[in-house]
Amino acid sequence: MFLSVFDMFKVGIGPSSSHTMGPMVAAARFLDLMRESPFEFAGLKGSLHGSLAFTGVGHATDRATILGLAGFVPDTYDNDKAEAALAAIAETHSVTPEGLPSLQFDPKSDLIFDYDHNLPGHANGMILMATDAQGDVILRQVYYSVGGGFVLTEEELAEGKATNDGPPVPFPFHSAAEMLEMAKASGKSIAQMKRENEIARGCADSFAKGTARLWEVMNNCIERGLHTDGILPGGLNVRRRAKGIHDALLAERGMNLNAPHTINDWMSVYAMAVNEENAAGGQVVTAPTNGAAGTMPAVLRYYLDHVPGASESHIEDFLLTAAAIGGLVKYNASISGAEAGCQAEVGSASAMAAAGLCAVMGGTPEQVENAAEIALEHHLGMTCDPVAGLVQVPCIERNGLAAIKAVSAASLALRGDGQHFVPLDAVIETMRQTGHDMHEKYKETSLGGLAVNVPNC
């Protein structure tokens, strides 16, 4: 099994990797399909199903799909150009993506939120269609946004599309047990094995530049969040809090007012800064999803700013170790809130962050696996119930608490020798089973939990 660090951590836009980035990616893939087709197209249509319909407005799924059909992609997204494109589409009822003719597309009538018909493959389903001059559908494709910005066609999902296409890698572990066996046999750390796998699939120089960019985007997102206040969009009138908390923490420095637990506030504020940016539609990195994008950067920033002896030279090892754990969770369970609840998103993020921190603080592979296990185990059963379908309540604070859990998990693991009762593989499988058994109303549909017990205004 191989899942690149650049698949696990993708630069994109908020507020959701599955509901915003995924639909935009799906639309881009559909445009490519049209470009390869011999047909003459005149128009576009689409429908959103399941969770993409129920929480699509709050997650800007319609906006993302429209912009994707106009040629926008998450990695190079420009908000000013997007606003101009949306205004033009509203006026002309058409899009003109590169390499294709002008296509009739009125978002109000041609993009349907279908609340009554779920698609069979996944909770996040969408259908995109191209029509001829008579309005008849001549090209149709079903896409599933399966979490973390990953998108599969109906056929790819049915085939169980592998993440191992390409040259063989030296350490092809499919489970945590295999990972530990390979680490013991090779004498290498998890990060070293993961790095060799990555280099086997690409260039060492471009890999180093790529990981440096990931942290740059993550850290820039933290900084924007720490210096921006105001009200988040969406109608809940949620106030940004990260700047105020950060300002207070800075003011208290050197005043001998801080209790030891104040360090928790630092971890939380870093995470909240990211998730407030995400909620505002800013640039973030999936880690492993947008809804859980704050946890891992917060723990890495905590390490760099607050841990004695921390070094920026360890950032790559942190990311590699975290990606290895995230890949195991995705391969053997899920990182999708619509599929398995928030345990699959923020729980996975906490496990990844715990593993990364444990590794850069000198943990053995066994201790790293233990850290991930502790963090994920104590998120089992967590539901995904965003109020009003927005990635704000409880998502923003939840990332802060997940960061605190990650640091605690790493610390506990480092206090031991790596031997523990419950293996990570068992927790991942338990999370998969729990997600399967969880009622749909607790899986990113906003039909249960806090979403129905908290007033939306």
Number of C-alpha atoms within 10 A of each C-alpha: 17 23 22 19 23 15 16 23 26 23 24 26 28 29 30 30 34 31 32 29 34 30 34 30 27 29 26 22 21 24 22 15 13 19 15 9 11 7 13 15 24 19 23 24 21 24 20 27 23 25 26 32 27 22 23 24 17 25 27 23 25 26 17 27 29 25 25 26 26 24 22 22 23 24 15 11 16 13 13 8 11 19 12 10 18 18 12 13 20 14 10 12 17 19 25 15 17 12 11 15 13 14 21 23 25 19 20 10 10 16 19 17 21 16 14 10 11 18 18 11 17 19 25 31 27 29 22 22 19 25 20 17 12 9 14 13 16 12 17 17 17 19 29 27 28 26 27 31 29 20 23 21 21 19 13 13 16 10 9 9 12 12 13 13 11 9 10 13 18 14 20 17 20 15 20 22 15 13 23 20 15 19 20 13 8 11 12 15 22 27 23 16 23 29 22 15 20 21 16 15 16 12 10 14 9 11 18 13 10 15 18 14 13 21 19 12 17 25 20 15 25 26 16 18 27 25 13 16 16 11 15 18 15 18 12 16 12 16 13 24 20 27 21 15 19 20 12 11 16 11 10 12 10 8 7 7 9 12 7 7 8 12 15 16 17 24 27 28 29 32 34 32 31 36 35 33 26 30 27 20 20 19 26 32 29 31 32 33 31 34 33 35 31 41 37 34 26 29 29 29 20 21 22 16 13 13 11 8 9 16 12 11 9 17 20 21 22 25 29 25 31 33 28 27 28 28 28 23 27 21 18 16 22 27 31 32 31 31 25 30 31 29 27 33 29 36 31 38 35 39 37 35 37 39 38 35 32 29 27 23 19 11 25 21 25 24 25 32 32 30 34 32 30 26 31 28 22 17 21 21 20 22 26 33 28 26 27 26 24 27 28 28 19 15 23 28 19 23 32 31 19 32 33 25 25 31 27 16 28 29 18 16 27 21 11 13 12 18 12 15 7 12 17 26 18 13 21 26 15 16 28 23 14 17 28 14 11 17 13 22 18 25 26 31 26 22 20 19 16 18 23 14 10 11 10 12 8
